Amino acid sequence: MAACRLTAVLVAALTLIAAPRHALAQPAPKADDLAARAGQYVVDYGHQLSLVIGVERYAQWMQNADQVRPLVRNLVSEFALVRVGDDWLGFRDVVELDGKPVGDRQDRLQQLFLASPSTAVQSSRAIADASARYNLGPLQRNFNVPTTALFFLHPTNLSRFSFKIEGSDIMESVRVLRVRYKEERKPTIIRTAAGKDIPVKGTFWIDPGDGRVLKTTMELEADALMTGGNSQMRDNRFEEPFQGRISPGFGERRAKSTVSITVSYKPDSRLSLLVPGEMVEIYESPYRSQFNDTESMSKVNCRAAYSDFKRFETSGKVVIK
């Protein structure tokens, strides 16, 4: 009987000791509060970016259901991240295609922004659109910029999304929370060429301490417009409405396409901030053959690696018309 009483006393003592320690534990943050903290990080991040230019090495593999071997393409581009107002844009200028130079284009974006910042955005957009022709696959896109998902966390956009904490991971020796997001408001940020809404969803990996975003995913699924063998999705933040044209011999129809984009960030000692380290993309879309008018599924896998980021300051103001 005495032994039983002693056990009961020890248990009670342990309970009394453990209780204060448990009471000091930090409460789990709410998803909306964590997203707001990340939103402030995004605002500060945009101010620090200003004009950052680096190198993008971009590998693409396209496999169509009716092809025996995948088509492979390797690009090296000058890549610029440019702050415009409360947002930033990404521009790529392809300088090397499958190991061969593409004209005399070294440092073209850098010189463009340094020489005439007031018109650089318009000129760089034309360069980026020209570079997009090197993308493999039937799905035309202009939103595959590594920082696109960060734009969703900007305070002006937070109300468009719902957020939910789904768990935690360890990244860069830091415990980060996985926050699932889903776009709820229309019109959506990304739409088809015909103007149909494409709600975006995905996951953010957020440091709850300071709001840093170490990884992002974007997921899109839509009945995109197919015209002349291509389906088109566009980021409409800074685009005029796209007027699609039907190529001769092809009828207009919609086909389901899916997109997955994952971006991992890494610390940069020279810039003292996180920069894109890797972007992995998967595109799946119906493909219409221009030879026999038959359709099959096309899958494009892409991996972009980023390096050698440098910050440049301009004497003028970058504007967008």
Secondary structure, DSSP 4 states (H G I P E B T S, - for coil): -HHHHHHHHHHHHHHHHHHHHHHTSPPPPPHHHHHHHHHHHHHHHHHHHSEEEEEEEEEEEEEETT-SS-EEEEEEEEEEEEEETTEEEEEEEEEEETTEE-SS-TTHHHHHHHH-HHHHHHHHHHHHHHHGGG--SSEEES---TTHHHHTTSTTTGGGEEEEEEEEEEETTEEEEEEEEEE-SSS-SEEETT--B---EEEEEE-TTT--EEEEEEEEEEEEEEETTEEEEEE-TT-PPP---PPTT---EEEEEEEEEEEEEEEETTTTEEEEEEEEEEEEEEEE-TTT--EEEEEEEEEEEEEEEEE---SS-----
